Amino acid sequence: MSEPTDLANASRESLLAVIAAQQETLAEQAATIATLEQRVRELERRLGSSGGKGVPGLKPTQRSKASGQARKRRARGYARLRMAPTVIVRHAADCCPDCGLRLAGGWVKRHREVIELPDAPVTVTDHQIVARTCPRCRRLVLPADPLAGVVAGKQRFGVRLVSLLATLREAHRVPVKQIQRLVASLYDLPLSVGAITAAADRVARVGQAAYRAIRDRIRGSPWVHADETGWRQNGVNGYVWSFSTPTDRYFLRRGRHKEVVDEVLGTDFSGVLCCDFYGAYHHYPGLKQRCWVHLLRDIHDLTVAYPDDRGLRRWATRVRRVYDAARRFRSADPRVRAAAQQRFQQRLLTLCTPFADDPSAVQASLCRRIQRHSDELFVFVAHPEVPSDNNAAERSVRPLVTSRKVSGGTRSDQGTDTKMTLASLVGTWQLRGLNPLDQCRQLLASPHV
């Protein structure tokens, strides 16, 4: 290794030699950097063509910020918005930390939003009803309905508390024991199981008029989704029936027989009944749209059970093509839509007729089902507002199915009636984008209670 040069005492020739050596070193380093940059670009290109797998954070297809292209503006911002403050607290220093001089005035340097829950112990109010006597007619006079909108009925629980208990139980499916612990921990309020159950019963009794109104609106709807699922009462099997529209949900527990359809829809319903292939719906004399999801699921299960049957796979593919073509069909003319319905129906029958009476065809049973219900499979073509499936009914019963798995059912007629009423009210409120807690309060505080 060469001795370091004393630059302060070096000659001009020595300094020029040092400068030349440094320039040569810089040129070598620049060449090395250029080679490495080219290698990095090559590796990025290869990783980009393979999806960039294995390199966390690498997005080869991401647009470079230096490309000069303006960022596409969004229709609306997604930044977190500040809430309206309920309390404003100003923080300022009183004295200078260096000289101790007292400070005054100032400006807001920054804001910091803090969201917190207040300590809210339960409020117990002793409402004293004062009696007075009229000095002229000697009549005993009491204030007229002093607790209207404060408490529902002759119980001691206020409207807000009863609404909270009912909402936790039905809208959020919290078990009674958990509600008991939650209220005790948040509000220092000990409640019995019976008190929580009675609160839900109270809301259900007050909501009977709204419950019947939901049924009446369903009867006047242009189409209704119907479905049923199991529900045990005191260990006895039964069924919850669901009748729903895009804005209403109605539930009741009955047996699994066709009279339930007549009980709910009545004699004046003239809309389209969207349902599966269960026999309780067969007798309805109006238009029916059978669920294509159920049919396609059965076809899929059959192809899985017979994977080596090529004829079955070809038949299933052609049935699906007919359905997809019907889904894509659009026309503003009712006569054109009616003709298209008949055309799709005939195409499907043409596919199924050769196999319906063939005992060797594994799809024979499904083909006979399609023949029986051929008039009820393409109603959605003539009536484009009607869905081709019954998925809305499946979604409507999902909260009840979850509740059934948690609780196992109900124990009495009153418990079942309460459950069906609250499920209908809460389900309808949620479909309409309403807050169940606020709706319970309005229901209990209404003048007719």
BAMAR-474635 format. One record per residue (C-alpha): x, y, z; residue in one letter. Coordinates in steps of 0.25 Angstrom, whole numbers, plus 5000, padded with zeros to 4 digits. Example, Ala and Ser with C-alpha at 12.3 -4.5 7.8 and 13.67 -1.06 7.14 Angstrom:
residues 2
504949825031a;505549965029s;
END
This chain:
residues 449
500050005000m;500650144996s;500950245006e;499850355007p;500250485000t;500550615008d;499550705000l;499950825008a;501450815003n;501350734990a;501850784977s;500950824966r;501250694958e;500850604971s;499550674972l;499250654957l;499550504959a;498650494971v;497550564963i;497750474951a;497650354960a;496350394966q;495750424953q;496050284948e;495450224961t;494150304959l;494050254945a;494250114949e;493150134960q;492150204950a;492350084940a;492049984952t;490850064956i;490350064942a;490549914941t;489749894954l;488649984950e;488449904937q;488449774944r;487449824954v;486549864942r;486649734936e;486249664949l;485049754951e;484649724936r;484749574939r;483949584952l;482949674946g;482649574935s;482449464945s;481549544954g;482649594964g;482449474973k;483449454984g;483849604985v;482949674996p;482549814993g;482949804978l;481849844968k;482449844954p;481249894948t;481050014957q;481150144950r;482350224953s;482150354960k;483150414951a;482450374938s;481750514938g;480350454937q;479350524945a;478650434956r;477250404952k;476250474961r;475250394970r;473850414970a;473850444985r;474950444995g;475150325005y;475950395015a;475450385030r;474550505033l;474650575046r;473450565055m;472650685060a;473350715074p;472450715086t;473450775095v;474650865092i;475850865101v;476950965099r;478350935103h;479351045105a;480651065113a;480551165124d;482051205125c;483251205117c;484151085120p;485451165119d;485151305126c;483851275133g;483151385127l;481551375127r;480951355114l;479651395108a;478951395095g;479451295084g;478851225072w;478351075070v;479651005065k;478950875062r;477650785065h;477650645071r;476350575071e;476050475083v;474850395083i;474450335097e;473250275104l;472750355116p;472450285129d;470950265129a;470450195141p;468950165141v;467950275144t;466850245154v;465750345154t;464750355165d;463550415158h;462550465168q;461150475163i;460550595172v;459050595174a;458350725176r;456950765180t;456150875172c;455650975183p;454451005175r;453850865171c;454650785181r;455150695170r;456450615171l;457350655159v;458550575155l;459450605143p;459050555130a;459950435125d;461250505131p;462150385127l;461750375112a;462950345104g;463850325116v;463350185120v;462550075112a;461350025120g;461350005135k;462849945136q;463950015142r;464950005130f;465050135122g;464850135107v;466350155104r;466750035113l;465649945107v;466049975093s;467549945096l;467149815102l;466249775090a;467249825080t;468449745086l;467649615086r;467049625072e;467849715063a;469249675069h;468849535074r;469449545087v;469049435097p;468249475109v;469349435119k;470349525111q;469349645111i;469349625126q;470849635128r;470949745118l;469949835124v;470449805138a;471949845134s;471549975126l;470450035134y;470549965148d;469149915146l;468849765151p;467649705142l;467049575143s;466849475131v;465349495132g;465449645132a;466249645119i;465249545113t;464149625117a;464749755110a;464749675097a;463349625099d;462949775102r;463449825088v;462849705081a;461449735087r;461549885084v;462049845070g;460849755066q;460249865057a;461549885050a;461749735048y;460349725042r;460649845033a;461849775028i;461049655024r;460049745017d;461149815009r;461649685004i;460249644999r;460249764991g;461649744985s;461849714970p;462749594974w;463049514987v;464249424991h;463849305000a;464649205007d;464549115020e;465549065030t;465548975042g;465149035056w;464948955069r;464049005080q;464248935093n;464848815086g;463748805076v;464148815061n;463548925053g;463849025042y;464049175040v;463449225027w;464049345021s;463349445011f;464149555007s;464249674997t;465449774995p;464849855006t;464149765015d;464349635023r;463249545029y;463449425038f;462549325045l;462649185050r;461649075045r;461748935040g;462248905026r;460948905018h;460348985007k;459349055015e;460449145021v;460549205007v;459049245006d;459049295021e;460149395018v;459949435003l;458449435005g;457449434993t;457749564987d;459249544984f;459449544969s;460949564968g;462049464964v;462449364975l;463949334975c;464249204981c;464949074980d;464348934976f;463748904989y;462248844987g;461648944996a;461749054986y;461148964974h;459649004977h;459849154976y;459049194964p;459849314960g;461149334953l;462349264960k;463849274957q;464549154961r;466049174966c;467049144956w;468149144966v;467449014972h;467348954959l;468748984955l;469348934968r;468548804966d;469148784952i;470548814957h;470448714968d;469948614958l;471248634949t;472048624962v;471448484965a;471648434951y;472948504946p;473148404935d;471848424928d;472148514916r;470748524911g;470348574925l;471348684924r;470948724910r;469548734914w;469848814927a;470748914918t;469548934908r;468548954920v;469449064926r;469649124912r;468149144911v;468049204924y;469149304922d;468549344908a;467249364916a;467949454926r;468649534915r;467349564908f;466849704908r;465649774902s;464649884905a;463549824897d;462649734906p;462249654894r;463649624890v;463949584904r;462749484904a;463149424891a;464649414896a;464149344909q;463449234900q;464649224891r;465549194903f;464549104909q;464449024896q;466049014895r;466148954909l;465048854907l;465748814894t;466948774902l;466148704913c;465148624905t;466048514900p;466548484914f;465248494922a;464748354919d;466148284918d;466348194930p;467848194926s;468048344927a;468448394940v;467848534938q;466448474935a;465948514949s;466448664946l;465848664932c;464448624937r;464548734948r;464848834937i;463748784928q;462748794940r;463248934943h;463548984929s;462549104930d;463149144943e;464649154939l;464749274930f;463649374936v;464849464938f;465049484923v;463549534922a;463649614935h;465049664936p;464849724950e;464749584955v;466049514959p;466349384953s;466749324967d;466249314981n;467549374987n;466849484994a;466049375002a;467249305006e;467849435011r;466649475019s;466649345027v;468149345030r;468049425043p;466949335048l;467849215045v;469049275052t;468149305064s;467649155064r;469049105064k;469349195076v;468049165084s;467449045079g;466049105077g;465049155086t;464349095098r;462849145097s;461849205088d;462049345094q;463549325092g;463349285077t;462349395075d;463349495080t;464449445072k;463649445059m;463149585062t;464549645065l;465249575054a;464149635044s;464249775050l;465849775051v;466049705037g;465049815031t;465749925038w;467149875033q;466649855019l;466250005019r;467550055025g;466850095038l;467550085052n;466849975060p;467150045073l;466450175068d;465250105062q;465050025075c;465050155083r;464050225073q;463150105074l;463150095089l;462950255090a;461850255081s;460550315086p;459750185084h;460650105094v;
END
